[in-house]
Amino acid sequence: MCTLVSCVEDEKNPFENADGSETGEVFDVKLPGMGDFYVGTEIELRGNGFTAGDEIYVTNVDNSSLQAQARVTRYTADKLFFIMPGGVVEYGGNVEVSLVRNGEWHTLGTLYVNNFGFNNMGFDSTGGEYIEINGEYADGDKAYYQDMDDYGQLLGQPVEIDLELQNYGDAYSDIVITSVFYPLTNQYTFVYEHNGETAIEQQMGNVNPIWPNQYTTNVGETVFVKWRGFKDGDRILLSPDDGGIENAVATIDNPIIEEGGLAFEVPDIPEMQYEILLQRYEGHATIIGYLNVYNY
């Protein structure tokens, strides 16, 4: 990918009046002449006369309605640093950088913002999945996933995922791998925050869902469901086929969660086939198996 930047070193002074005259002190402000830039990249401006009141705005070159104020992280008399904000480019593109001082808008030039690459890497030996991120990494970056129902409604709260940097200072980009995680639902959202900015926010398909397995047992026996994603507070509901939450005939509030799965004792219920429902979120349950119950 070609990185396109603009430097105003050879252009007119960005603080020069339209008629060519200058007001007050002369400032020579420059954008970086080279580099790879992403949402969340800290970018350095060089010049002189920077003040605490200086504001930086970034605008999508192709869609001026996409504009955001950047966070200024620090400044000196001859340098100012800001974070490239999110929400201006979705899949990479050119942005215009402007400095606002005392209500006056001054265009400095353009930078090309690269797109973060990411891939769902399937699942590891534990049955979970993880995501590889290509782009740029900084200490303190965070990643989250959040379960989503089949209608696109988010469930519960975002769950933070650990990040591990695979290489640093690569000629092209950093590579970051998330820790293994276990989405419960068929789809979920994935978010990566770089330097406090949302660099990736994407709906993902669960490549390793809990496939509903068939179990045959008697009343009073123990059923063990294999999956490493069970959490404290999960409830098991038993409902006739296609009965859902509303028609559940039994609730196990405290199933035994152990490494590799979850166990529960079959209560005294009529002989028939049941759905095994896992309820983690209010009003929502996921089918994790089918149970044929006998009583003899």
C-alpha positions in Angstrom: 0.0 0.0 0.0 1.4 3.4 -0.9 1.5 5.9 1.9 0.5 9.4 0.6 1.4 12.4 2.7 1.5 16.1 2.2 4.1 18.5 3.6 3.5 22.2 3.6 7.1 23.1 3.9 7.2 24.2 0.2 3.7 25.6 0.2 2.4 29.0 1.4 2.5 29.7 5.1 -0.8 28.1 6.4 -1.3 31.2 8.5 -0.9 33.6 5.7 -3.8 35.8 4.8 -5.5 35.4 1.4 -4.0 38.7 0.2 -0.5 37.5 1.0 0.0 39.7 4.1 0.7 38.1 7.5 -0.9 38.9 10.8 1.2 38.6 14.0 4.0 36.2 14.4 5.0 34.0 11.4 4.4 30.3 12.0 5.9 27.6 9.8 3.9 24.4 10.5 4.7 21.1 8.8 3.1 17.7 8.7 5.3 14.6 8.7 6.9 14.0 5.3 6.8 10.2 5.6 5.5 7.4 7.8 2.7 4.9 8.2 -0.4 6.4 9.9 -3.4 4.6 11.4 -6.3 5.5 13.6 -4.7 6.0 17.0 -1.2 6.9 15.6 0.4 9.8 17.5 1.4 12.3 14.9 4.0 15.1 15.3 3.6 18.6 13.8 6.7 20.8 13.7 6.8 24.5 13.6 6.8 27.3 16.1 4.5 29.2 18.3 2.2 26.3 19.4 -0.1 27.2 22.3 -2.4 25.4 24.7 -5.4 26.8 22.8 -4.4 25.2 19.4 -7.0 22.6 18.2 -6.5 20.0 15.5 -9.3 18.7 13.2 -9.2 15.8 10.8 -11.6 15.6 7.8 -12.2 12.9 5.3 -11.1 14.2 1.9 -13.8 12.4 0.0 -16.6 13.1 2.5 -16.3 16.4 4.4 -19.2 15.4 6.7 -16.8 12.9 8.3 -14.8 15.1 10.6 -13.4 14.8 14.1 -11.4 16.8 16.6 -8.1 15.1 17.4 -6.7 14.8 20.9 -3.6 16.9 21.5 -1.4 14.9 23.7 1.4 17.4 24.3 3.1 20.4 22.8 6.2 22.6 23.1 6.9 25.9 21.4 8.1 24.1 18.2 6.3 20.7 18.3 2.7 19.6 18.8 1.5 15.9 19.0 -2.0 14.7 18.3 -3.7 11.3 18.0 -5.3 10.4 14.7 -9.0 10.1 15.6 -11.4 7.3 14.7 -14.7 7.8 12.8 -13.2 9.8 9.9 -12.1 6.9 7.6 -13.6 3.4 7.7 -11.3 1.4 5.5 -8.3 3.8 5.0 -8.1 6.9 3.0 -6.8 10.5 2.7 -7.6 13.0 5.5 -7.1 16.7 5.6 -5.4 18.1 8.8 -6.3 21.5 10.0 -5.3 23.7 12.9 -7.8 26.0 14.6 -6.5 29.0 16.5 -8.6 31.8 18.0 -11.5 30.7 15.8 -9.4 30.8 12.6 -9.2 27.6 10.5 -5.9 26.8 8.8 -5.4 23.8 6.5 -2.0 22.1 6.9 -2.2 19.4 4.3 -3.3 15.8 3.9 -2.2 12.4 5.3 -3.1 8.9 4.2 -4.6 6.8 7.0 -3.9 3.0 6.6 -6.5 0.4 7.3 -5.9 -2.1 10.1 -6.0 -5.7 8.8 -7.5 -8.4 11.0 -8.4 -12.1 10.6 -10.4 -14.6 12.7 -7.9 -17.3 13.1 -10.4 -20.1 13.8 -9.9 -22.0 16.9 -7.1 -23.6 18.9 -6.9 -26.9 20.7 -9.2 -25.7 23.5 -12.1 -25.0 21.0 -11.9 -21.2 21.3 -10.9 -18.7 18.7 -8.6 -15.7 18.4 -8.0 -12.8 16.1 -4.8 -11.6 14.4 -4.4 -7.8 14.0 -2.1 -6.2 11.5 -1.2 -2.5 11.8 0.2 -0.7 14.7 0.4 -1.5 18.5 1.0 0.6 21.6 1.2 -0.3 25.2 -2.3 0.0 26.7 -4.2 -1.0 23.6 -7.3 -3.0 24.3 -9.6 -5.5 22.6 -13.1 -6.6 23.4 -15.8 -8.9 22.1 -19.5 -8.7 22.9 -22.1 -11.4 22.1 -25.0 -10.5 19.8 -28.3 -12.2 19.1 -29.6 -13.3 15.7 -31.3 -9.9 15.2 -28.1 -7.8 15.8 -28.9 -6.8 19.4 -25.9 -6.7 21.6 -26.1 -8.8 24.8 -24.5 -8.2 28.1 -21.3 -6.1 28.4 -18.1 -6.1 26.4 -15.5 -8.7 27.5 -11.9 -7.6 27.4 -9.4 -9.9 25.6 -5.7 -9.9 26.3 -3.3 -8.9 23.5 0.1 -10.2 22.7 2.5 -8.4 20.4 4.1 -10.9 18.0 6.7 -8.5 16.4 7.7 -4.9 16.9 9.4 -2.5 14.5 8.6 -4.6 11.4 9.2 -2.8 8.1 5.5 -2.9 7.3 3.3 -3.3 10.4 3.0 -4.8 13.9 1.3 -8.1 14.3 -0.9 -8.6 17.4 -2.7 -11.8 18.5 -5.6 -11.8 20.9 -5.8 -14.4 23.6 -8.3 -17.3 23.1 -11.9 -16.3 23.7 -15.2 -18.1 23.5 -18.2 -16.2 22.0 -21.5 -17.8 23.1 -23.7 -16.6 20.3 -23.5 -17.2 16.5 -22.3 -13.6 16.0 -20.5 -11.0 18.0 -18.8 -7.6 17.7 -15.1 -7.2 17.9 -13.4 -3.9 18.9 -9.8 -2.9 18.9 -8.8 0.4 20.6 -5.4 1.8 19.6 -4.2 4.7 21.8 -7.7 5.2 23.1 -9.3 5.4 19.6 -11.6 2.8 18.1 -9.5 1.4 15.3 -11.6 -1.7 14.5 -15.3 -2.2 15.2 -16.6 -5.2 13.3 -19.4 -7.7 13.5 -18.0 -11.2 13.3 -19.3 -14.7 12.8 -18.6 -17.3 15.5 -16.4 -19.8 13.7 -16.5 -22.3 16.6 -20.0 -22.2 18.2 -21.2 -24.8 20.7 -22.7 -27.4 18.3 -25.8 -28.9 19.9 -24.8 -32.5 20.9 -27.3 -35.3 21.7 -27.3 -36.8 25.2 -29.3 -39.7 26.4 -29.6 -40.2 30.2 -31.9 -41.1 33.1 -33.4 -38.9 35.8 -30.8 -38.4 38.6 -27.7 -39.0 36.3 -25.1 -36.3 35.5 -24.7 -34.8 32.0 -21.4 -33.3 31.0 -21.3 -30.7 28.2 -17.8 -30.1 26.7 -16.9 -26.4 26.1 -14.4 -24.1 27.8 -16.4 -21.0 27.5 -18.8 -21.5 30.5 -18.8 -18.8 33.1 -19.9 -18.5 36.7 -23.6 -17.4 36.8 -24.6 -19.4 33.7 -27.9 -21.2 34.1 -29.1 -24.4 32.4 -32.8 -24.6 31.3 -34.5 -27.7 30.1 -37.4 -27.1 27.7 -39.4 -29.4 25.3 -38.2 -29.2 21.7 -38.8 -25.7 20.3 -40.2 -24.6 23.7 -37.7 -21.9 24.4 -37.3 -20.1 27.7 -41.0 -19.6 28.2 -41.7 -23.3 28.3 -38.8 -24.5 30.3 -39.7 -27.3 32.8 -36.6 -27.2 34.9 -33.9 -24.6 35.8 -30.4 -25.5 37.1 -29.1 -22.3 38.7 -25.7 -23.6 39.8 -24.3 -26.1 37.4 -20.8 -27.4 38.1 -18.3 -25.6 35.9 -15.0 -27.3 35.6 -12.1 -27.3 33.2 -13.3 -28.3 29.8 -17.0 -28.1 30.4 -20.1 -28.0 32.6 -22.0 -30.7 34.5 -25.5 -30.9 35.8 -27.8 -33.5 37.4 -30.9 -34.4 35.5 -33.9 -33.4 37.7 -37.1 -35.4 38.0 -38.8 -34.5 34.8 -41.1 -36.5 32.4 -39.6 -38.8 29.8 -39.1 -37.0 26.5 -36.6 -35.0 24.4 -35.5 -31.6 25.7 -33.5 -28.7 24.5 -30.5 -27.9 26.8 -30.5 -24.1 27.0 -27.7 -22.0 28.3 -29.0 -18.7 29.8 -26.3 -16.1 30.4 -28.3 -12.9 29.4 -31.7 -11.9 30.6 -34.4 -12.9 28.1 -32.0 -14.8 25.9 -30.8 -18.4 25.8 -28.6 -20.5 23.5 -29.3 -24.1 22.6 -26.2 -26.1 23.5 -27.6 -29.6 23.2 -30.5 -32.0 23.2 -31.4 -34.3 26.1 -33.3 -37.6 25.8 -34.5 -38.3 29.3 -35.7 -41.8 30.5 -36.9 -42.7 33.9 -36.2 -46.4 34.7 
